[in-house]
């Protein structure tokens, strides 16, 4: 990742790629597997229904406003919408996932490139529209891992770069705001992902790709899948630290404070 903004084409391609991977995971499953518990109160069916209903809300202009609401409001909205799809036959779920995903990608591509840079209200606070659209890549990656875990599969450890890139950029908007004014420079890297580490200057509230030659108060390295799943609240950074999954060089207290403030959900 570089200092340049991510482009519309890159975001649209990533959105389409994530949906293809989700469909490839689901299509070979027997219908009974869709009833496996995936999240508290949600089976795999509900996870799929969530993806479909959010796609539909984004595509339909009359419901577009939902995507600009705070995350807790979106979650309440989803609790009302998901049951409308969750118990449909599996072929209908797969067809809905494919069709609404395709329509969503067309909508994202139709938005003029210049509008991707316009600040809008998002669940991260005020941020460029690109971040709101890009978040769909992160959300889909996480929900696919929810499905994989429900099926007894391990988290994906390949092709995680688009989700990691979004997460690092989101930390630079949301997390750094939570810690702004505290002294310290933190470098965070996603281990085994071909994404440059990011440096976050807490005092100035700025962040961006790291200059490895510069000093830092702490350097943190986390395997990419573990980083995303802890940031999303599926796992905890405290557990990762206790288990030695997180590598910390420098100020450990600052590292714990920084990781504890990451809530990109």
Residue pairs with C-beta under 8 A, 6 or more apart in sequence:
1 165
1 168
1 169
1 195
1 196
1 209
2 209
3 208
3 209
5 116
5 117
5 128
5 130
6 130
6 134
6 165
6 169
7 113
7 116
8 108
8 109
8 111
8 113
8 116
8 130
11 108
11 116
11 130
11 133
11 134
11 137
12 105
12 108
12 109
14 134
14 137
14 162
15 101
15 104
15 105
15 108
15 133
15 136
15 137
15 140
16 101
16 105
17 159
17 162
18 136
18 137
18 140
18 141
18 144
18 162
19 97
19 98
19 101
19 105
19 140
21 144
21 159
22 51
22 97
22 140
22 143
22 144
22 147
23 94
23 97
23 98
23 101
25 144
25 147
25 148
26 44
26 48
26 94
26 97
26 147
27 94
29 90
29 151
31 89
31 90
33 44
33 151
34 43
34 44
34 45
34 48
34 90
34 93
35 43
35 44
35 45
36 43
36 44
36 150
36 151
37 43
37 150
38 44
38 46
38 47
38 146
38 147
38 149
38 150
39 46
39 47
39 146
42 50
42 82
43 86
43 150
44 147
44 150
44 151
45 86
45 87
45 93
46 82
46 86
47 143
47 146
47 147
47 150
48 85
48 86
48 93
48 97
48 147
49 81
49 82
49 83
49 84
49 85
49 86
49 93
50 78
50 82
50 143
51 97
51 101
51 140
51 143
52 85
52 93
52 96
52 97
52 100
53 78
53 81
53 82
53 84
53 85
54 67
54 74
54 78
54 136
54 139
55 100
55 101
55 103
55 104
56 63
56 100
57 63
57 64
57 66
57 67
57 77
57 81
58 64
58 67
58 104
58 107
59 100
59 103
59 104
59 107
66 73
66 74
66 77
67 74
67 132
68 120
68 121
68 122
68 132
69 77
70 123
71 123
71 265
74 123
85 93
85 96
88 96
104 136
108 133
111 129
111 133
115 129
116 128
116 129
116 130
116 133
117 128
117 129
117 130
118 128
118 129
119 126
119 127
119 128
119 129
120 126
120 127
120 128
120 129
120 132
122 131
122 132
122 135
123 132
123 135
124 131
124 170
124 173
124 174
124 264
125 173
125 174
125 177
127 173
131 166
131 169
131 170
131 173
134 166
134 169
135 166
135 170
137 162
137 163
137 166
138 163
138 166
138 167
138 170
138 228
138 232
138 264
141 156
141 160
141 162
141 163
141 228
142 163
142 228
142 229
142 232
142 234
144 156
145 155
145 156
145 225
145 228
145 229
145 234
146 234
148 154
148 155
148 156
149 155
155 225
155 226
155 229
156 225
157 192
157 223
157 224
157 225
160 190
160 193
160 224
160 225
160 228
161 193
161 194
161 195
163 224
163 228
164 190
164 193
164 195
164 224
164 227
164 228
165 195
167 190
167 227
167 228
167 231
167 264
168 188
168 190
168 195
168 198
168 207
170 264
171 188
171 198
171 200
171 207
171 231
171 262
171 264
172 198
172 200
172 206
172 207
172 208
174 263
174 264
175 200
175 258
175 261
175 262
175 263
175 264
176 200
176 202
176 205
176 206
176 207
177 205
178 261
179 202
179 257
179 258
179 261
180 202
180 203
180 205
181 202
181 203
181 205
182 202
182 203
182 257
183 202
183 203
183 217
184 202
184 203
184 217
184 218
184 251
184 254
185 199
185 200
185 201
185 202
185 214
185 215
185 216
185 217
185 218
186 199
186 200
186 202
186 216
186 217
186 218
186 219
186 220
186 254
186 255
186 258
187 197
187 198
187 199
187 200
187 210
187 216
187 218
187 219
187 220
188 197
188 198
188 200
188 220
188 221
188 222
188 227
188 258
189 196
189 197
189 198
189 210
189 219
189 220
189 221
189 222
190 197
190 221
190 222
190 223
190 224
190 227
191 221
191 222
191 223
191 224
191 247
192 223
192 224
193 224
195 224
196 209
196 210
197 209
197 210
197 212
197 219
198 207
198 208
198 209
198 210
199 207
199 208
199 209
199 210
199 211
199 214
199 216
200 206
200 207
200 258
201 207
202 258
210 216
216 250
217 250
217 251
217 254
218 248
218 249
218 250
218 251
218 252
218 254
218 255
218 258
219 248
219 249
219 250
220 246
220 247
220 248
220 249
220 255
220 258
220 259
221 246
221 247
222 230
222 240
222 245
222 246
222 247
223 245
226 235
226 240
226 245
226 246
229 235
230 236
230 237
230 240
230 259
230 262
231 262
231 263
231 264
231 265
232 264
232 265
233 263
233 265
237 246
237 256
237 259
237 260
237 262
238 256
238 260
240 246
241 248
241 256
241 259
246 255
246 259
248 255
